[in-house]
Amino acid sequence: MLADLDQADDAAPRRFHRSLSSVGVVILTLSVLSPGLSIFVGGGTILQQAGTGAAIAFLAGALVCYCQTALAAELGAAYPTAGYDYAAIGHAIGDWAGATTYIAGLAIFPVFLNLAGLGIAIYLRPLGIPYDPNSVAVITIVMVTGLAMLNIRTNELLTGLFLLIEFAALALVAGIGAWHIQPDAAARVLEPMHFDNGLWVAASVGVIGIGLNSACWAMGGASQALMFSEDMTRPAAIGRIILVVFLLAVVAETTPVIGTIVGARDVRAVLISDAPFEAFLRQYLPDPALKLVSLAIAIAIFNTCLASFVGCGRTVFSMGRTELFPLPISRAMTRLTRRTDAPWVALLCLGAATLLATYIPLTAKVLLLSGNVTMITIFYVWGVYRGRRRGLTGERYRTPLFPLFPALGVAIVIGQIIVLWIDAETGRKSLFVSASIYLLAFCYYQFGLKRRRGGWRLRGPDDIAAHIEPQTAAEISPPAGPRSSR
């Protein structure tokens, strides 16, 4: 590996080899999205918040999330790069939007990856592993940083094996619930109840709304397929792949939640528990089986860390390619190993930042992540409207019922803001934190990037830019010269 790094000099090609199939992208994206992590870690909180109303929250949340995903699919299909939806937004709206979302993403990646690493420790405790969460997170981050240096096809195989274990655990929960469906199952779903200050009361629209917003966050993320699009043999298919990933995630996440609600012998005991899914399984499974489930969940979390490092490393690579950082740093970020095409400098920097995120208080991490979905949805809606008007989107994949879906996107954003504002403890603060991050990112573009000699323009891979109209390509890719990333 060290020999490979030494050979990754300025003469090395600064592009990925297109060797990844559509199935490979689905596997890697589902591993990043991680239905197991979303359900076993985040889903338990939704069950505690919304009670039996979590079933409605997930079903309605799937419809809302479909709207968001369709918008992202149109943007991504028009500009499929490792720059994720940030580059696609910049392509549709303008350079300032691409730079703003890129920079804001730098604050999100390490926090998300670090939280995932911390979650592994929770599910290793039943196995008697004595390490504290921070130690487990550090070990996990070091391991996945090293594994992310492997060839992406090797990582496709690794994550695929782990993903099978993850889906087996989710299917176990859904299957047990379906096999032990209770006589009052319909009432549990249609007449939702939850605990409020120790009392068993009807779940209000506001309570279900907060659960719906959380369910959208749990099921969202199919657009992360874009991080692997530069490795694809057929990048034009990325819009449809995003929708396939979304549908698989909805089924994988919704069925365990509904199964837990309709199949629990004592649904109140499940909902009041700190670990609702574990409490549900404990009603039917012996302790050894529960330990196997805990191990499966830990593997699922490790899997999302690995796939996320592979994808996020490529996004940081694309940030370097578009010279988002000072030129020496940008050039370093685009270094690839000759043998595996791994952006090794970007991965090492990402690993270091994720390790540092261990020392950020948990409440601050939650605030950073909670409001980001709302902020990025604003750019999705804006991007589809703007992209259609400029003739830049809608050729490879079109959002259904245009302009109805973007209009629904506006309503979704307003609803998310209202729901977050109602939650004064976390939601309202997360809005302020997220808005501040995006404002600072815009200021970096306005007073830093824009004032460079010659300005700053979004740059993507040459073979993608070649499919864009000539006048558009001129806007996106600067002329070849000494500052070219190739």
Secondary structure, DSSP 8 states (H G I E B T S, - for coil): -HHHHHH--TTS--S----B-HHHHHHHHHHHH-HHHIIIIIIHHHHHHHGGGHHHHHHHHHHHHHHHHHHHHHHHHHS--TTHHHHHHHHHH-HHHHHHHHHHHHHHHHHHHHHHHHHHHHHHGGGT----HHHHHHHHHHHHHHHTTS-HHHHHHHHHHHHHHHHHHHHHHHHHHHHT--TTHHHHHHS-EEEETTEEEE--HHHHHHHHHHHHHHH--GGGGGGGGGGBS-GGGHHHHHHHHHHHHHHHHHHHHHHHHHH-SSHHHHHHSSSHHHHHHHTTS-HHHHHHHHHHHHHHHHHHHHHHHHHHHHHHHHHHHTT-S-HHHHHHHT---TTT---HHHHHHHHHHHHHGGGS-HHHHHHHHHTHHHHHHHHHHHHHHHHHHHT-SSSS---TTTTHHHHHHHHHHHHHHHHHHH-TTTHHHHHHHHHHHHHHHHHHIIIIITTSTT-------HHHHTTS-HHHHHHHS--SSTT---
